[in-house]
């Protein structure tokens, strides 16, 4: 997957960010900060889910900024 995928679940109050194909998820673990790390079979983080996410305004938007040079 070449693109980052962001999902905001307004009913469940979560923000999920996929850095790779969600189908590759093999295991997930919750951190002490109520963040879930989704990992592939090799243990590489391929997604992050933020629990209890509520934007500060009703018209919140996602802004993506790319910095540095690609490999």
N, CA, C, O and CB atoms as a CASP TS submission, in Angstrom:
PFRMAT TS
TARGET T0000
AUTHOR 0000-0000-0000
METHOD Language model
MODEL 1
PARENT N/A
ATOM      1  N   UNK     1       0.860  -1.171   0.000  1.00  0.00           N
ATOM      2  CA  UNK     1       0.000   0.000   0.000  1.00  0.00           C
ATOM      3  C   UNK     1       0.902   1.227   0.000  1.00  0.00           C
ATOM      4  O   UNK     1       1.761   1.359   0.871  1.00  0.00           O
ATOM      5  CB  UNK     1      -0.976   0.001   1.230  1.00  0.00           C
ATOM      6  N   UNK     2       0.724   2.107  -0.941  1.00  0.00           N
ATOM      7  CA  UNK     2       1.556   3.296  -1.055  1.00  0.00           C
ATOM      8  C   UNK     2       0.976   4.507  -0.344  1.00  0.00           C
ATOM      9  O   UNK     2       1.699   5.465  -0.072  1.00  0.00           O
ATOM     10  CB  UNK     2       1.770   3.624  -2.494  1.00  0.00           C
ATOM     11  N   UNK     3      -0.294   4.483  -0.043  1.00  0.00           N
ATOM     12  CA  UNK     3      -0.949   5.635   0.574  1.00  0.00           C
ATOM     13  C   UNK     3      -1.253   5.361   2.040  1.00  0.00           C
ATOM     14  O   UNK     3      -1.474   4.218   2.440  1.00  0.00           O
ATOM     15  CB  UNK     3      -2.238   5.988  -0.179  1.00  0.00           C
ATOM     16  N   UNK     4      -1.262   6.413   2.822  1.00  0.00           N
ATOM     17  CA  UNK     4      -1.691   6.313   4.209  1.00  0.00           C
ATOM     18  C   UNK     4      -3.217   6.422   4.218  1.00  0.00           C
ATOM     19  O   UNK     4      -3.784   7.286   3.549  1.00  0.00           O
ATOM     20  CB  UNK     4      -1.023   7.429   5.108  1.00  0.00           C
ATOM     21  N   UNK     5      -3.868   5.558   4.964  1.00  0.00           N
ATOM     22  CA  UNK     5      -5.326   5.561   5.043  1.00  0.00           C
ATOM     23  C   UNK     5      -5.733   5.968   6.452  1.00  0.00           C
ATOM     24  O   UNK     5      -5.256   5.395   7.431  1.00  0.00           O
ATOM     25  CB  UNK     5      -5.918   4.164   4.670  1.00  0.00           C
ATOM     26  N   UNK     6      -6.622   6.966   6.554  1.00  0.00           N
ATOM     27  CA  UNK     6      -7.080   7.466   7.853  1.00  0.00           C
ATOM     28  C   UNK     6      -8.586   7.276   7.948  1.00  0.00           C
ATOM     29  O   UNK     6      -9.327   7.686   7.054  1.00  0.00           O
ATOM     30  CB  UNK     6      -6.698   8.966   8.050  1.00  0.00           C
ATOM     31  N   UNK     7      -9.040   6.648   9.041  1.00  0.00           N
ATOM     32  CA  UNK     7     -10.471   6.439   9.290  1.00  0.00           C
ATOM     33  C   UNK     7     -10.849   7.090  10.610  1.00  0.00           C
ATOM     34  O   UNK     7     -10.218   6.838  11.637  1.00  0.00           O
ATOM     35  CB  UNK     7     -10.824   4.923   9.308  1.00  0.00           C
ATOM     36  N   UNK     8     -11.878   7.929  10.583  1.00  0.00           N
ATOM     37  CA  UNK     8     -12.407   8.507  11.821  1.00  0.00           C
ATOM     38  C   UNK     8     -13.783   7.921  12.054  1.00  0.00           C
ATOM     39  O   UNK     8     -14.715   8.191  11.297  1.00  0.00           O
ATOM     40  CB  UNK     8     -12.465  10.074  11.754  1.00  0.00           C
ATOM     41  N   UNK     9     -13.914   7.125  13.092  1.00  0.00           N
ATOM     42  CA  UNK     9     -15.196   6.514  13.457  1.00  0.00           C
ATOM     43  C   UNK     9     -15.869   7.435  14.467  1.00  0.00           C
ATOM     44  O   UNK     9     -15.497   7.460  15.640  1.00  0.00           O
ATOM     45  CB  UNK     9     -15.005   5.058  14.046  1.00  0.00           C
ATOM     46  N   UNK    10     -16.865   8.194  14.002  1.00  0.00           N
ATOM     47  CA  UNK    10     -17.527   9.169  14.868  1.00  0.00           C
ATOM     48  C   UNK    10     -18.408   8.498  15.916  1.00  0.00           C
ATOM     49  O   UNK    10     -18.636   9.071  16.981  1.00  0.00           O
ATOM     50  CB  UNK    10     -18.361  10.126  14.036  1.00  0.00           C
ATOM     51  N   UNK    11     -18.903   7.305  15.638  1.00  0.00           N
ATOM     52  CA  UNK    11     -19.736   6.600  16.621  1.00  0.00           C
ATOM     53  C   UNK    11     -18.872   5.925  17.687  1.00  0.00           C
ATOM     54  O   UNK    11     -19.203   5.964  18.872  1.00  0.00           O
ATOM     55  CB  UNK    11     -20.624   5.553  15.920  1.00  0.00           C
ATOM     56  N   UNK    12     -17.773   5.310  17.269  1.00  0.00           N
ATOM     57  CA  UNK    12     -16.906   4.609  18.207  1.00  0.00           C
ATOM     58  C   UNK    12     -15.819   5.486  18.807  1.00  0.00           C
ATOM     59  O   UNK    12     -15.095   5.063  19.708  1.00  0.00           O
ATOM     60  CB  UNK    12     -16.276   3.445  17.527  1.00  0.00           C
ATOM     61  N   UNK    13     -15.706   6.724  18.298  1.00  0.00           N
ATOM     62  CA  UNK    13     -14.719   7.692  18.788  1.00  0.00           C
ATOM     63  C   UNK    13     -13.291   7.158  18.699  1.00  0.00           C
ATOM     64  O   UNK    13     -12.536   7.172  19.671  1.00  0.00           O
ATOM     65  CB  UNK    13     -15.033   8.071  20.227  1.00  0.00           C
ATOM     66  N   UNK    14     -12.947   6.686  17.494  1.00  0.00           N
ATOM     67  CA  UNK    14     -11.587   6.226  17.251  1.00  0.00           C
ATOM     68  C   UNK    14     -11.042   6.889  15.994  1.00  0.00           C
ATOM     69  O   UNK    14     -11.795   7.285  15.104  1.00  0.00           O
ATOM     70  CB  UNK    14     -11.540   4.686  17.121  1.00  0.00           C
ATOM     71  N   UNK    15      -9.727   7.000  15.941  1.00  0.00           N
ATOM     72  CA  UNK    15      -9.026   7.480  14.757  1.00  0.00           C
ATOM     73  C   UNK    15      -8.005   6.410  14.414  1.00  0.00           C
ATOM     74  O   UNK    15      -7.100   6.129  15.201  1.00  0.00           O
ATOM     75  CB  UNK    15      -8.346   8.896  14.993  1.00  0.00           C
ATOM     76  N   UNK    16      -8.151   5.812  13.232  1.00  0.00           N
ATOM     77  CA  UNK    16      -7.273   4.735  12.812  1.00  0.00           C
ATOM     78  C   UNK    16      -6.435   5.190  11.633  1.00  0.00           C
ATOM     79  O   UNK    16      -6.955   5.748  10.666  1.00  0.00           O
ATOM     80  CB  UNK    16      -8.079   3.478  12.452  1.00  0.00           C
ATOM     81  N   UNK    17      -5.137   4.950  11.719  1.00  0.00           N
ATOM     82  CA  UNK    17      -4.199   5.341  10.673  1.00  0.00           C
ATOM     83  C   UNK    17      -3.487   4.081  10.197  1.00  0.00           C
ATOM     84  O   UNK    17      -2.782   3.428  10.966  1.00  0.00           O
ATOM     85  CB  UNK    17      -3.175   6.418  11.186  1.00  0.00           C
ATOM     86  N   UNK    18      -3.675   3.747   8.925  1.00  0.00           N
ATOM     87  CA  UNK    18      -3.024   2.580   8.339  1.00  0.00           C
ATOM     88  C   UNK    18      -1.827   3.040   7.512  1.00  0.00           C
ATOM     89  O   UNK    18      -1.951   3.919   6.659  1.00  0.00           O
ATOM     90  CB  UNK    18      -4.019   1.764   7.465  1.00  0.00           C
ATOM     91  N   UNK    19      -0.673   2.439   7.772  1.00  0.00           N
ATOM     92  CA  UNK    19       0.549   2.733   7.048  1.00  0.00           C
ATOM     93  C   UNK    19       0.845   1.678   5.994  1.00  0.00           C
ATOM     94  O   UNK    19       1.732   1.856   5.160  1.00  0.00           O
ATOM     95  CB  UNK    19       1.710   2.845   8.009  1.00  0.00           C
ATOM     96  N   UNK    20       0.101   0.584   6.035  1.00  0.00           N
ATOM     97  CA  UNK    20       0.239  -0.521   5.090  1.00  0.00           C
ATOM     98  C   UNK    20      -1.128  -1.184   4.947  1.00  0.00           C
ATOM     99  O   UNK    20      -2.102  -0.727   5.546  1.00  0.00           O
ATOM    100  CB  UNK    20       1.331  -1.554   5.563  1.00  0.00           C
ATOM    101  N   UNK    21      -1.208  -2.223   4.186  1.00  0.00           N
ATOM    102  CA  UNK    21      -2.458  -2.925   3.915  1.00  0.00           C
ATOM    103  C   UNK    21      -3.032  -3.522   5.204  1.00  0.00           C
ATOM    104  O   UNK    21      -2.364  -4.332   5.848  1.00  0.00           O
ATOM    105  CB  UNK    21      -2.235  -4.031   2.864  1.00  0.00           C
ATOM    106  N   UNK    22      -4.245  -3.144   5.592  1.00  0.00           N
ATOM    107  CA  UNK    22      -4.855  -3.682   6.814  1.00  0.00           C
ATOM    108  C   UNK    22      -4.976  -5.213   6.814  1.00  0.00           C
ATOM    109  O   UNK    22      -5.024  -5.829   7.879  1.00  0.00           O
ATOM    110  CB  UNK    22      -6.226  -3.072   7.003  1.00  0.00           C
ATOM    111  N   UNK    23      -5.024  -5.816   5.647  1.00  0.00           N
ATOM    112  CA  UNK    23      -5.129  -7.279   5.565  1.00  0.00           C
ATOM    113  C   UNK    23      -3.869  -7.965   6.084  1.00  0.00           C
ATOM    114  O   UNK    23      -3.900  -9.162   6.371  1.00  0.00           O
ATOM    115  CB  UNK    23      -5.396  -7.710   4.122  1.00  0.00           C
ATOM    116  N   UNK    24      -2.770  -7.240   6.208  1.00  0.00           N
ATOM    117  CA  UNK    24      -1.512  -7.806   6.705  1.00  0.00           C
ATOM    118  C   UNK    24      -1.462  -7.872   8.236  1.00  0.00           C
ATOM    119  O   UNK    24      -0.504  -8.396   8.803  1.00  0.00           O
ATOM    120  CB  UNK    24      -0.339  -6.984   6.191  1.00  0.00           C
ATOM    121  N   UNK    25      -2.489  -7.342   8.901  1.00  0.00           N
ATOM    122  CA  UNK    25      -2.476  -7.319  10.368  1.00  0.00           C
ATOM    123  C   UNK    25      -2.479  -8.733  10.930  1.00  0.00           C
ATOM    124  O   UNK    25      -3.336  -9.548  10.592  1.00  0.00           O
ATOM    125  CB  UNK    25      -3.682  -6.535  10.908  1.00  0.00           C
ATOM    126  N   UNK    26      -1.509  -9.010  11.792  1.00  0.00           N
ATOM    127  CA  UNK    26      -1.403 -10.322  12.421  1.00  0.00           C
ATOM    128  C   UNK    26      -1.647 -10.242  13.919  1.00  0.00           C
ATOM    129  O   UNK    26      -2.142 -11.195  14.520  1.00  0.00           O
ATOM    130  CB  UNK    26      -0.036 -10.929  12.151  1.00  0.00           C
ATOM    131  N   UNK    27      -1.304  -9.115  14.523  1.00  0.00           N
ATOM    132  CA  UNK    27      -1.445  -8.957  15.964  1.00  0.00           C
ATOM    133  C   UNK    27      -1.643  -7.481  16.278  1.00  0.00           C
ATOM    134  O   UNK    27      -1.191  -6.609  15.535  1.00  0.00           O
ATOM    135  CB  UNK    27      -0.207  -9.525  16.717  1.00  0.00           C
ATOM    136  N   UNK    28      -2.318  -7.216  17.380  1.00  0.00           N
ATOM    137  CA  UNK    28      -2.466  -5.832  17.837  1.00  0.00           C
ATOM    138  C   UNK    28      -2.252  -5.803  19.344  1.00  0.00           C
ATOM    139  O   UNK    28      -2.526  -6.772  20.051  1.00  0.00           O
ATOM    140  CB  UNK    28      -3.873  -5.248  17.458  1.00  0.00           C
ATOM    141  N   UNK    29      -1.756  -4.664  19.812  1.00  0.00           N
ATOM    142  CA  UNK    29      -1.541  -4.525  21.254  1.00  0.00           C
ATOM    143  C   UNK    29      -1.879  -3.109  21.681  1.00  0.00           C
ATOM    144  O   UNK    29      -1.589  -2.146  20.972  1.00  0.00           O
ATOM    145  CB  UNK    29      -0.080  -4.874  21.637  1.00  0.00           C
ATOM    146  N   UNK    30      -2.497  -2.993  22.853  1.00  0.00           N
ATOM    147  CA  UNK    30      -2.868  -1.685  23.385  1.00  0.00           C
ATOM    148  C   UNK    30      -1.762  -1.177  24.291  1.00  0.00           C
ATOM    149  O   UNK    30      -1.252  -1.909  25.139  1.00  0.00           O
ATOM    150  CB  UNK    30      -4.210  -1.755  24.151  1.00  0.00           C
ATOM    151  N   UNK    31      -1.397   0.079  24.105  1.00  0.00           N
ATOM    152  CA  UNK    31      -0.388   0.705  24.956  1.00  0.00           C
ATOM    153  C   UNK    31      -1.061   1.275  26.194  1.00  0.00           C
ATOM    154  O   UNK    31      -2.287   1.250  26.301  1.00  0.00           O
ATOM    155  CB  UNK    31       0.380   1.814  24.190  1.00  0.00           C
ATOM    156  N   UNK    32      -0.279   1.782  27.119  1.00  0.00           N
ATOM    157  CA  UNK    32      -0.818   2.388  28.333  1.00  0.00           C
ATOM    158  C   UNK    32      -1.553   3.689  28.041  1.00  0.00           C
ATOM    159  O   UNK    32      -2.339   4.155  28.867  1.00  0.00           O
ATOM    160  CB  UNK    32       0.298   2.640  29.330  1.00  0.00           C
ATOM    161  N   UNK    33      -1.307   4.276  26.885  1.00  0.00           N
ATOM    162  CA  UNK    33      -1.915   5.555  26.514  1.00  0.00           C
ATOM    163  C   UNK    33      -3.187   5.390  25.688  1.00  0.00           C
ATOM    164  O   UNK    33      -3.606   6.328  25.009  1.00  0.00           O
ATOM    165  CB  UNK    33      -0.920   6.390  25.743  1.00  0.00           C
ATOM    166  N   UNK    34      -3.805   4.213  25.736  1.00  0.00           N
ATOM    167  CA  UNK    34      -5.022   3.912  24.989  1.00  0.00           C
ATOM    168  C   UNK    34      -4.838   4.109  23.491  1.00  0.00           C
ATOM    169  O   UNK    34      -5.688   4.670  22.799  1.00  0.00           O
ATOM    170  CB  UNK    34      -6.162   4.777  25.481  1.00  0.00           C
ATOM    171  N   UNK    35      -3.710   3.631  23.026  1.00  0.00           N
ATOM    172  CA  UNK    35      -3.388   3.600  21.604  1.00  0.00           C
ATOM    173  C   UNK    35      -3.156   2.138  21.253  1.00  0.00           C
ATOM    174  O   UNK    35      -2.467   1.422  21.981  1.00  0.00           O
ATOM    175  CB  UNK    35      -2.126   4.499  21.257  1.00  0.00           C
ATOM    176  N   UNK    36      -3.726   1.697  20.145  1.00  0.00           N
ATOM    177  CA  UNK    36      -3.545   0.317  19.713  1.00  0.00           C
ATOM    178  C   UNK    36      -2.577   0.303  18.537  1.00  0.00           C
ATOM    179  O   UNK    36      -2.744   1.043  17.568  1.00  0.00           O
ATOM    180  CB  UNK    36      -4.908  -0.339  19.325  1.00  0.00           C
ATOM    181  N   UNK    37      -1.567  -0.546  18.639  1.00  0.00           N
ATOM    182  CA  UNK    37      -0.607  -0.724  17.558  1.00  0.00           C
ATOM    183  C   UNK    37      -0.976  -2.000  16.810  1.00  0.00           C
ATOM    184  O   UNK    37      -1.062  -3.072  17.409  1.00  0.00           O
ATOM    185  CB  UNK    37       0.866  -0.785  18.100  1.00  0.00           C
ATOM    186  N   UNK    38      -1.194  -1.886  15.502  1.00  0.00           N
ATOM    187  CA  UNK    38      -1.466  -3.052  14.670  1.00  0.00           C
ATOM    188  C   UNK    38      -0.163  -3.429  13.973  1.00  0.00           C
ATOM    189  O   UNK    38       0.504  -2.580  13.383  1.00  0.00           O
ATOM    190  CB  UNK    38      -2.615  -2.770  13.630  1.00  0.00           C
ATOM    191  N   UNK    39       0.192  -4.714  14.047  1.00  0.00           N
ATOM    192  CA  UNK    39       1.471  -5.172  13.512  1.00  0.00           C
ATOM    193  C   UNK    39       1.275  -6.305  12.513  1.00  0.00           C
ATOM    194  O   UNK    39       0.296  -7.049  12.572  1.00  0.00           O
ATOM    195  CB  UNK    39       2.390  -5.626  14.644  1.00  0.00           C
ATOM    196  N   UNK    40       2.241  -6.416  11.587  1.00  0.00           N
ATOM    197  CA  UNK    40       2.220  -7.527  10.642  1.00  0.00           C
ATOM    198  C   UNK    40       2.889  -8.739  11.288  1.00  0.00           C
ATOM    199  O   UNK    40       3.298  -8.675  12.447  1.00  0.00           O
ATOM    200  CB  UNK    40       2.931  -7.142   9.308  1.00  0.00           C
ATOM    201  N   UNK    41       3.003  -9.832  10.554  1.00  0.00           N
ATOM    202  CA  UNK    41       3.560 -11.071  11.102  1.00  0.00           C
ATOM    203  C   UNK    41       5.017 -10.914  11.534  1.00  0.00           C
ATOM    204  O   UNK    41       5.491 -11.664  12.387  1.00  0.00           O
ATOM    205  CB  UNK    41       3.450 -12.185  10.077  1.00  0.00           C
ATOM    206  N   UNK    42       5.729  -9.952  10.957  1.00  0.00           N
ATOM    207  CA  UNK    42       7.113  -9.710  11.316  1.00  0.00           C
ATOM    208  C   UNK    42       7.285  -8.770  12.492  1.00  0.00           C
ATOM    209  O   UNK    42       8.413  -8.491  12.897  1.00  0.00           O
ATOM    210  CB  UNK    42       7.837  -9.167  10.149  1.00  0.00           C
ATOM    211  N   UNK    43       6.182  -8.274  13.051  1.00  0.00           N
ATOM    212  CA  UNK    43       6.235  -7.369  14.196  1.00  0.00           C
ATOM    213  C   UNK    43       6.365  -5.906  13.827  1.00  0.00           C
ATOM    214  O   UNK    43       6.530  -5.057  14.703  1.00  0.00           O
ATOM    215  CB  UNK    43       7.366  -7.743  15.068  1.00  0.00           C
ATOM    216  N   UNK    44       6.291  -5.600  12.535  1.00  0.00           N
ATOM    217  CA  UNK    44       6.395  -4.216  12.076  1.00  0.00           C
ATOM    218  C   UNK    44       5.051  -3.519  12.253  1.00  0.00           C
ATOM    219  O   UNK    44       4.014  -4.074  11.892  1.00  0.00           O
ATOM    220  CB  UNK    44       6.852  -4.155  10.594  1.00  0.00           C
ATOM    221  N   UNK    45       5.059  -2.308  12.805  1.00  0.00           N
ATOM    222  CA  UNK    45       3.822  -1.540  12.998  1.00  0.00           C
ATOM    223  C   UNK    45       3.300  -1.106  11.632  1.00  0.00           C
ATOM    224  O   UNK    45       3.999  -0.442  10.866  1.00  0.00           O
ATOM    225  CB  UNK    45       4.062  -0.296  13.926  1.00  0.00           C
ATOM    226  N   UNK    46       2.052  -1.495  11.340  1.00  0.00           N
ATOM    227  CA  UNK    46       1.437  -1.120  10.066  1.00  0.00           C
ATOM    228  C   UNK    46       0.206  -0.234  10.267  1.00  0.00           C
ATOM    229  O   UNK    46      -0.400   0.228   9.301  1.00  0.00           O
ATOM    230  CB  UNK    46       1.051  -2.373   9.284  1.00  0.00           C
ATOM    231  N   UNK    47      -0.155  -0.002  11.534  1.00  0.00           N
ATOM    232  CA  UNK    47      -1.318   0.837  11.816  1.00  0.00           C
ATOM    233  C   UNK    47      -1.352   1.255  13.270  1.00  0.00           C
ATOM    234  O   UNK    47      -0.758   0.618  14.140  1.00  0.00           O
ATOM    235  CB  UNK    47      -2.601   0.107  11.456  1.00  0.00           C
ATOM    236  N   UNK    48      -2.065   2.346  13.509  1.00  0.00           N
ATOM    237  CA  UNK    48      -2.218   2.900  14.848  1.00  0.00           C
ATOM    238  C   UNK    48      -3.680   3.300  15.015  1.00  0.00           C
ATOM    239  O   UNK    48      -4.262   3.917  14.123  1.00  0.00           O
ATOM    240  CB  UNK    48      -1.256   4.125  15.083  1.00  0.00           C
ATOM    241  N   UNK    49      -4.269   2.955  16.144  1.00  0.00           N
ATOM    242  CA  UNK    49      -5.637   3.364  16.431  1.00  0.00           C
ATOM    243  C   UNK    49      -5.651   4.142  17.744  1.00  0.00           C
ATOM    244  O   UNK    49      -5.170   3.661  18.770  1.00  0.00           O
ATOM    245  CB  UNK    49      -6.590   2.131  16.501  1.00  0.00           C
ATOM    246  N   UNK    50      -6.203   5.338  17.698  1.00  0.00           N
ATOM    247  CA  UNK    50      -6.310   6.186  18.879  1.00  0.00           C
ATOM    248  C   UNK    50      -7.724   6.039  19.423  1.00  0.00           C
ATOM    249  O   UNK    50      -8.701   6.343  18.737  1.00  0.00           O
ATOM    250  CB  UNK    50      -5.976   7.687  18.548  1.00  0.00           C
ATOM    251  N   UNK    51      -7.821   5.570  20.657  1.00  0.00           N
ATOM    252  CA  UNK    51      -9.128   5.384  21.290  1.00  0.00           C
ATOM    253  C   UNK    51      -9.612   6.690  21.908  1.00  0.00           C
ATOM    254  O   UNK    51      -8.802   7.538  22.284  1.00  0.00           O
ATOM    255  CB  UNK    51      -9.060   4.279  22.361  1.00  0.00           C
ATOM    256  N   UNK    52     -10.898   6.850  22.012  1.00  0.00           N
ATOM    257  CA  UNK    52     -11.539   8.018  22.631  1.00  0.00           C
ATOM    258  C   UNK    52     -11.195   9.313  21.892  1.00  0.00           C
ATOM    259  O   UNK    52     -11.060  10.367  22.515  1.00  0.00           O
ATOM    260  CB  UNK    52     -11.119   8.134  24.100  1.00  0.00           C
ATOM    261  N   UNK    53     -11.055   9.235  20.568  1.00  0.00           N
ATOM    262  CA  UNK    53     -10.714  10.415  19.776  1.00  0.00           C
ATOM    263  C   UNK    53     -11.970  11.245  19.527  1.00  0.00           C
ATOM    264  O   UNK    53     -12.981  10.736  19.045  1.00  0.00           O
ATOM    265  CB  UNK    53     -10.055  10.008  18.432  1.00  0.00           C
ATOM    266  N   UNK    54     -11.889  12.502  19.856  1.00  0.00           N
ATOM    267  CA  UNK    54     -12.969  13.453  19.572  1.00  0.00           C
ATOM    268  C   UNK    54     -12.326  14.746  19.087  1.00  0.00           C
ATOM    269  O   UNK    54     -11.600  15.401  19.835  1.00  0.00           O
ATOM    270  CB  UNK    54     -13.876  13.706  20.842  1.00  0.00           C
ATOM    271  N   UNK    55     -12.593  15.117  17.829  1.00  0.00           N
ATOM    272  CA  UNK    55     -12.004  16.360  17.323  1.00  0.00           C
ATOM    273  C   UNK    55     -12.485  17.561  18.133  1.00  0.00           C
ATOM    274  O   UNK    55     -13.564  17.532  18.725  1.00  0.00           O
ATOM    275  CB  UNK    55     -12.350  16.552  15.835  1.00  0.00           C
ATOM    276  N   UNK    56     -11.686  18.600  18.150  1.00  0.00           N
ATOM    277  CA  UNK    56     -12.033  19.784  18.932  1.00  0.00           C
ATOM    278  C   UNK    56     -13.122  20.615  18.275  1.00  0.00           C
ATOM    279  O   UNK    56     -13.755  21.440  18.934  1.00  0.00           O
ATOM    280  CB  UNK    56     -10.810  20.636  19.148  1.00  0.00           C
ATOM    281  N   UNK    57     -13.348  20.406  16.976  1.00  0.00           N
ATOM    282  CA  UNK    57     -14.422  21.137  16.300  1.00  0.00           C
ATOM    283  C   UNK    57     -15.154  20.206  15.344  1.00  0.00           C
ATOM    284  O   UNK    57     -14.614  19.183  14.924  1.00  0.00           O
ATOM    285  CB  UNK    57     -13.862  22.366  15.538  1.00  0.00           C
ATOM    286  N   UNK    58     -16.378  20.564  15.008  1.00  0.00           N
ATOM    287  CA  UNK    58     -17.209  19.727  14.139  1.00  0.00           C
ATOM    288  C   UNK    58     -16.681  19.679  12.714  1.00  0.00           C
ATOM    289  O   UNK    58     -16.955  18.720  11.992  1.00  0.00           O
ATOM    290  CB  UNK    58     -18.637  20.235  14.136  1.00  0.00           C
ATOM    291  N   UNK    59     -15.935  20.684  12.295  1.00  0.00           N
ATOM    292  CA  UNK    59     -15.434  20.719  10.921  1.00  0.00           C
ATOM    293  C   UNK    59     -13.946  20.338  10.848  1.00  0.00           C
ATOM    294  O   UNK    59     -13.218  20.832   9.986  1.00  0.00           O
ATOM    295  CB  UNK    59     -15.647  22.115  10.321  1.00  0.00           C
ATOM    296  N   UNK    60     -13.505  19.468  11.748  1.00  0.00           N
ATOM    297  CA  UNK    60     -12.106  19.041  11.778  1.00  0.00           C
ATOM    298  C   UNK    60     -11.727  18.368  10.466  1.00  0.00           C
ATOM    299  O   UNK    60     -12.521  17.637   9.874  1.00  0.00           O
ATOM    300  CB  UNK    60     -11.855  18.085  12.959  1.00  0.00           C
ATOM    301  N   UNK    61     -10.502  18.628  10.022  1.00  0.00           N
ATOM    302  CA  UNK    61     -10.002  18.041   8.779  1.00  0.00           C
ATOM    303  C   UNK    61      -8.663  17.377   9.047  1.00  0.00           C
ATOM    304  O   UNK    61      -8.002  17.654  10.048  1.00  0.00           O
ATOM    305  CB  UNK    61      -9.869  19.115   7.664  1.00  0.00           C
ATOM    306  N   UNK    62      -8.281  16.505   8.147  1.00  0.00           N
ATOM    307  CA  UNK    62      -6.973  15.865   8.234  1.00  0.00           C
ATOM    308  C   UNK    62      -6.033  16.606   7.297  1.00  0.00           C
ATOM    309  O   UNK    62      -6.334  16.784   6.116  1.00  0.00           O
ATOM    310  CB  UNK    62      -7.050  14.339   7.874  1.00  0.00           C
ATOM    311  N   UNK    63      -4.904  17.034   7.820  1.00  0.00           N
ATOM    312  CA  UNK    63      -3.888  17.714   7.037  1.00  0.00           C
ATOM    313  C   UNK    63      -2.655  16.824   7.025  1.00  0.00           C
ATOM    314  O   UNK    63      -2.149  16.441   8.080  1.00  0.00           O
ATOM    315  CB  UNK    63      -3.565  19.137   7.616  1.00  0.00           C
ATOM    316  N   UNK    64      -2.176  16.497   5.842  1.00  0.00           N
ATOM    317  CA  UNK    64      -0.993  15.649   5.714  1.00  0.00           C
ATOM    318  C   UNK    64       0.121  16.487   5.114  1.00  0.00           C
ATOM    319  O   UNK    64      -0.053  17.124   4.075  1.00  0.00           O
ATOM    320  CB  UNK    64      -1.282  14.384   4.837  1.00  0.00           C
ATOM    321  N   UNK    65       1.269  16.479   5.783  1.00  0.00           N
ATOM    322  CA  UNK    65       2.429  17.200   5.290  1.00  0.00           C
ATOM    323  C   UNK    65       3.577  16.216   5.160  1.00  0.00           C
ATOM    324  O   UNK    65       3.897  15.501   6.110  1.00  0.00           O
ATOM    325  CB  UNK    65       2.804  18.384   6.227  1.00  0.00           C
ATOM    326  N   UNK    66       4.197  16.175   3.986  1.00  0.00           N
ATOM    327  CA  UNK    66       5.330  15.302   3.757  1.00  0.00           C
ATOM    328  C   UNK    66       6.598  16.149   3.841  1.00  0.00           C
ATOM    329  O   UNK    66       6.703  17.177   3.172  1.00  0.00           O
ATOM    330  CB  UNK    66       5.218  14.574   2.375  1.00  0.00           C
ATOM    331  N   UNK    67       7.555  15.726   4.655  1.00  0.00           N
ATOM    332  CA  UNK    67       8.817  16.451   4.800  1.00  0.00           C
ATOM    333  C   UNK    67       9.978  15.516   4.477  1.00  0.00           C
ATOM    334  O   UNK    67       9.861  14.301   4.631  1.00  0.00           O
ATOM    335  CB  UNK    67       8.963  17.033   6.234  1.00  0.00           C
ATOM    336  N   UNK    68      11.077  16.070   4.039  1.00  0.00           N
ATOM    337  CA  UNK    68      12.247  15.269   3.705  1.00  0.00           C
ATOM    338  C   UNK    68      12.133  14.664   2.322  1.00  0.00           C
ATOM    339  O   UNK    68      11.173  14.915   1.594  1.00  0.00           O
ATOM    340  CB  UNK    68      12.446  14.176   4.728  1.00  0.00           C
ATOM    341  N   UNK    69      13.117  13.872   1.973  1.00  0.00           N
ATOM    342  CA  UNK    69      13.152  13.225   0.665  1.00  0.00           C
ATOM    343  C   UNK    69      12.801  11.771   0.801  1.00  0.00           C
ATOM    344  O   UNK    69      13.122  11.126   1.800  1.00  0.00           O
ATOM    345  CB  UNK    69      14.522  13.378   0.011  1.00  0.00           C
ATOM    346  N   UNK    70      12.133  11.257  -0.217  1.00  0.00           N
ATOM    347  CA  UNK    70      11.789   9.837  -0.239  1.00  0.00           C
ATOM    348  C   UNK    70      13.027   8.992  -0.477  1.00  0.00           C
ATOM    349  O   UNK    70      14.026   9.475  -1.010  1.00  0.00           O
ATOM    350  CB  UNK    70      10.738   9.552  -1.316  1.00  0.00           C
ATOM    351  N   UNK    71      12.959   7.753  -0.089  1.00  0.00           N
ATOM    352  CA  UNK    71      14.117   6.850  -0.252  1.00  0.00           C
ATOM    353  C   UNK    71      14.238   6.365  -1.666  1.00  0.00           C
ATOM    354  O   UNK    71      15.151   5.602  -1.981  1.00  0.00           O
ATOM    355  CB  UNK    71      14.013   5.657   0.685  1.00  0.00           C
TER
END
